[in-house]
Amino acid sequence: MGSAIVVGLHGWAVAQPWLGSLAVLVADDGVWLLPPALIAAWFVGGPSRAARQQAVLAGCLAAVVAVGLGLLLEHVLARPRPFVALGIQPLVPHAADSSFPSDHTLIGVALVGALAWRVPRLGLWLLGWALLVGLARVTAALHYPSDILGSAVLALILDALALHAAATIAPRLPAWLSPPAG
């Protein structure tokens, strides 16, 4: 079923040049919108600032662990990418390395997953964007849907662990990074 989804989305994007261009843009560069959003979430004031800062800190911790875990998993699992296994031209030039995990999804969801739990109004939008990046990478024939789902679940587990660590670290941050009193 995953292969049929890849072939269907890829075929739709190839048949509609505007959709293919959009998929390439989001698949390649979409994850880079998340760090500026997190920087803004950190520094913008308001009643949820402390919760946002703790979630951003947790997301950054989770993302660092996700990078290492992703490198380990791609060498251990070595799952062929859809464009290799299905013999189709990817929308984005890419090495024929392991399909799982999706680094873009793993790191993107790790960055924003904690924010989705702590400040859902903002975090769920960012989580949706991270998953849309994953969908674009499926459309580009770089990943299977299960790569995206598995990477997102793994990232959310890392976020849960990082939230516990961030609760310990946040009170020790320098005063200029802390929310204003009162």
VEXMI-128373 format. One record per residue (C-alpha): x, y, z; residue in three letters. Coordinates in nm, 4 decimals, padded with zeros to 6 digits. Each point is the difference from the previous one (the first is absolute). Layout:
# VEXMI-128373
u, v, w, code
X, Y, Z, Ala
...
//
This chain:
# VEXMI-128373
u, v, w, code
00.0000, 00.0000, 00.0000, Met
00.2866, 00.2395, 00.0799, Gly
00.1433, -00.0510, -00.3471, Ser
-00.3369, 00.0782, -00.1580, Ala
-00.0216, 00.3257, 00.1978, Ile
00.3502, 00.1011, -00.1115, Val
-00.0754, -00.0829, -00.3641, Val
-00.3367, 00.1796, 00.0129, Gly
00.1298, 00.3201, 00.1608, Leu
00.3118, 00.0018, -00.2173, His
-00.2052, -00.0505, -00.3158, Gly
-00.2371, 00.2805, 00.0988, Trp
00.2933, 00.2373, 00.0636, Ala
00.1644, -00.0901, -00.3316, Val
-00.3294, 00.0546, -00.1875, Ala
-00.0561, 00.3401, 00.1668, Gln
00.3224, 00.2046, -00.0343, Pro
-00.1126, 00.2586, 00.2580, Trp
-00.0571, -00.2782, 00.2541, Leu
00.3349, -00.1590, -00.0793, Gly
00.1752, 00.3355, 00.0488, Ser
-00.1803, 00.0563, 00.3285, Leu
00.0863, -00.3519, 00.1196, Ala
00.3667, 00.0569, -00.0852, Val
00.0062, 00.3338, 00.1827, Leu
-00.1638, -00.1399, 00.3143, Val
00.1953, -00.3296, -00.0092, Ala
00.3351, 00.1751, -00.0350, Asp
-00.0387, 00.3176, 00.2032, Asp
-00.3189, -00.0221, 00.2070, Gly
00.1719, -00.1255, 00.3149, Val
00.2084, 00.3206, 00.0092, Trp
-00.3091, 00.2031, 00.0956, Leu
-00.0135, -00.1728, 00.3386, Leu
00.3137, 00.1478, 00.1669, Pro
-00.1054, 00.3656, -00.0560, Pro
-00.3452, -00.0853, 00.1370, Ala
00.1625, -00.1485, 00.3104, Leu
00.2216, 00.3055, 00.0463, Ile
-00.3098, 00.2201, -00.0156, Ala
-00.1816, -00.2311, 00.2439, Ala
00.2915, 00.0327, 00.2417, Trp
00.0208, 00.3796, 00.0040, Phe
-00.3607, 00.1149, -00.0448, Val
-00.1558, 00.1009, 00.3315, Gly
-00.3362, -00.0952, 00.1384, Gly
-00.1508, -00.2278, 00.2602, Pro
00.1159, -00.3233, -00.1670, Ser
00.3628, 00.1113, -00.0393, Arg
00.1409, -00.2269, 00.2719, Ala
-00.1807, -00.3036, -00.1436, Ala
00.1166, 00.0912, -00.3520, Arg
00.3598, 00.0367, 00.1140, Gln
-00.0028, -00.3331, 00.1781, Gln
-00.1514, -00.1654, -00.3088, Ala
00.2524, 00.1621, -00.2360, Val
00.2842, -00.1144, 00.2244, Leu
-00.1444, -00.3524, 00.0060, Ala
-00.0432, 00.0038, -00.3778, Gly
00.3617, 00.1025, -00.0536, Cys
00.1200, -00.2758, 00.2337, Leu
-00.2200, -00.2537, -00.1779, Ala
00.1271, 00.1156, -00.3416, Ala
00.3642, -00.0459, 00.1038, Val
-00.0738, -00.3561, 00.1120, Val
-00.2081, -00.0551, -00.3173, Ala
00.2979, 00.0846, -00.2221, Val
00.2158, -00.2655, 00.1642, Gly
-00.2775, -00.2561, 00.0122, Leu
-00.0860, 00.0656, -00.3651, Gly
00.3601, -00.0606, -00.1082, Leu
00.0092, -00.3239, 00.1953, Leu
-00.3342, -00.1288, -00.1303, Leu
00.0703, 00.0748, -00.3653, Glu
00.3201, -00.2074, 00.0168, His
-00.1584, -00.2854, 00.1940, Val
-00.3242, -00.0258, -00.1992, Leu
00.1120, 00.0951, -00.3538, Ala
-00.3537, 00.0041, -00.1462, Arg
00.0089, 00.0834, -00.3736, Pro
-00.1608, 00.3310, -00.0944, Arg
-00.3212, -00.0167, -00.2053, Pro
00.1602, 00.1448, -00.3122, Phe
00.2554, -00.2838, 00.0104, Val
-00.2433, -00.2801, 00.0871, Ala
-00.2731, 00.1184, -00.2384, Leu
00.2270, 00.1126, -00.2828, Gly
-00.1403, 00.3534, -00.0273, Ile
00.1766, 00.3332, -00.0387, Gln
-00.0048, 00.1954, 00.3281, Pro
-00.1157, 00.3604, -00.0140, Leu
00.3063, 00.0935, 00.2050, Val
00.3458, -00.1345, -00.0841, Pro
00.1061, -00.2162, 00.2924, His
00.2491, -00.2677, 00.0947, Ala
-00.1331, -00.3551, -00.0030, Ala
00.0559, -00.0388, 00.3743, Asp
-00.2466, -00.1237, 00.2619, Ser
-00.3613, 00.1124, -00.0130, Ser
-00.0589, -00.0398, 00.3753, Phe
00.0044, 00.2116, 00.1953, Pro
-00.1011, 00.3175, -00.1773, Ser
00.2531, 00.2457, 00.1403, Asp
-00.2180, 00.2972, -00.0963, His
-00.2998, -00.1413, 00.1852, Thr
00.1973, -00.1388, 00.2925, Leu
00.1794, 00.3282, 00.0679, Ile
-00.2961, 00.2226, -00.0908, Gly
-00.2431, -00.1799, 00.2298, Val
00.2645, -00.0238, 00.2726, Ala
00.0409, 00.3788, -00.0155, Leu
-00.3723, 00.0793, 00.0326, Val
-00.1623, -00.3022, 00.1664, Gly
00.0541, 00.1268, 00.3536, Ala
-00.1503, 00.3344, -00.0992, Leu
-00.3081, -00.1826, -00.1312, Ala
-00.0512, -00.1498, 00.3460, Trp
00.0841, 00.3070, 00.2082, Arg
-00.1520, 00.2741, -00.2179, Val
-00.2385, -00.1763, -00.2402, Pro
-00.1295, 00.3181, -00.1638, Arg
00.3431, 00.0618, -00.1558, Leu
00.1564, -00.3443, 00.0225, Gly
-00.2653, -00.1874, -00.1951, Leu
00.0417, 00.2379, -00.2943, Trp
00.3741, -00.0572, -00.0003, Leu
-00.0466, -00.3751, 00.0397, Leu
-00.2390, 00.0041, -00.2954, Gly
00.2637, 00.1802, -00.2054, Trp
00.2675, -00.2557, 00.0953, Ala
-00.2333, -00.2808, -00.1101, Leu
-00.0780, 00.1854, -00.3242, Leu
00.3737, 00.0047, -00.0706, Val
-00.0059, -00.3775, 00.0466, Gly
-00.2935, -00.0329, -00.2407, Leu
00.1905, 00.2044, -00.2577, Ala
00.2920, -00.2392, 00.0355, Arg
-00.2355, -00.2933, -00.0634, Val
-00.1281, 00.1841, -00.3081, Thr
00.3610, 00.0484, -00.1140, Ala
00.0464, -00.3826, 00.0267, Ala
00.2670, 00.0389, 00.2693, Leu
-00.1961, -00.1740, 00.2776, His
-00.2878, -00.2377, 00.0606, Tyr
-00.2925, 00.1177, 00.2165, Pro
00.1171, -00.2450, 00.2698, Ser
00.3383, 00.1779, 00.0084, Asp
-00.1780, 00.3259, 00.0797, Ile
-00.2336, -00.1538, 00.2577, Leu
00.2784, -00.1972, 00.1695, Gly
00.2310, 00.3023, 00.0082, Ser
-00.2759, 00.2177, 00.1498, Ala
-00.0805, -00.2543, 00.2718, Val
00.3680, -00.0414, 00.0840, Leu
00.0417, 00.3798, 00.0190, Ala
-00.3014, 00.0355, 00.2301, Leu
00.1491, -00.2614, 00.2345, Ile
00.3243, 00.1990, 00.0038, Leu
-00.2039, 00.3149, 00.0731, Asp
-00.1684, -00.1637, 00.2987, Ala
00.3395, -00.0937, 00.1430, Leu
00.1430, 00.3444, -00.0762, Ala
-00.2899, 00.1758, 00.1722, Leu
00.1038, -00.1681, 00.3243, His
00.3610, 00.1083, -00.0524, Ala
-00.1012, 00.3564, -00.0919, Ala
-00.1977, 00.0365, 00.3225, Ala
00.3302, -00.0504, 00.1814, Thr
00.2111, 00.2217, -00.2281, Ile
-00.2349, 00.2993, -00.0471, Ala
00.0298, 00.1378, 00.3571, Pro
00.3800, 00.0090, -00.0402, Arg
00.0003, 00.2206, -00.3121, Leu
00.1506, 00.3504, 00.0154, Pro
-00.2439, 00.2731, 00.1098, Ala
-00.0038, 00.1738, -00.3410, Trp
-00.1450, -00.3170, -00.1539, Leu
-00.2620, -00.0477, 00.2711, Ser
-00.3552, 00.1345, -00.0119, Pro
-00.0576, 00.3278, 00.1841, Pro
-00.1254, -00.0307, 00.3582, Ala
-00.3623, 00.0817, 00.0805, Gly
//
